[in-house]
Amino acid sequence: MEILRLAEERGVSIQWVDRDHLNRMAKTSSHQGIVAQMDDFKYVEPSDIVHTWKATGKRAFLLIVDGVEDPQNLGGLIRTANALGVHGVVIPKDRATSITPIVIKASVGALFHTPIARVTNIVSCLEFLKKRGIWILGTDAAAEHPIYDCDLDLDVAIVIGSEGKGIRPLVKKKCDFLASIPLRGEITSLNASVAGALVMYEVLRQRSPGKETHD
């Protein structure tokens, strides 16, 4: 088994236990028979994310996750963020999921390659980012302009709200502009992970050569 060979090469100790023990360790039965024990996840500071961005010499591309409680959604957002080159993700300490084993699994390991800050106050964090020239875009189903009408070829941080309530009012007030995701079917909402993916892809589309237009 490749993972066992790699573990042995890197001096990682291996212990064989029964499946019930693994279920308790992973807090889920969907672990494919392997669980890794590691130190607590290491969060960074927002300033570290800014430093990461500055070092690339590219437009800022950040993701702010405001109050997402579903670990699958958070893991999916982080996975997409990493795939699209987001410089860092910010999550709140309270009333939201933190980095858990389920988040780690849902991100498929992407969170180990993406700086993640966990802050006490999202509003203060947005103020910090705005002072460094980053524009704040909030997603809101009631916003007048669709995401495709927004100029995202600039230093930007995308704010995605919680599954049911969206972006909190105080956080929304700190956004420089709000945009909606056009929906044309009977379903009038998307889960946080899908909504975030669509907005992040739009940022990437606008920054790509030969970008297409939308009707």
Secondary structure, 3 states (H helix, E strand, C coil): CHHHHHHHHCCCCCCCCCHHHHHHHHCCCCCCCCCCCCCCCCCECHHHHHHHHHHHCCCCEEEEECCCCCHHHHHHHHHHHHHCCCCEEEEECCCCCCCCHHHHHHCCCHHHCCCEEEECCHHHHHHHHHCCCCEEEEECCCCCCEHHHCCCCCCEEEEECECCCECCHHHHHCCCEEEECCCCCCCCCCCHHHHHHHHHHHHHHHCCCCCCCCC
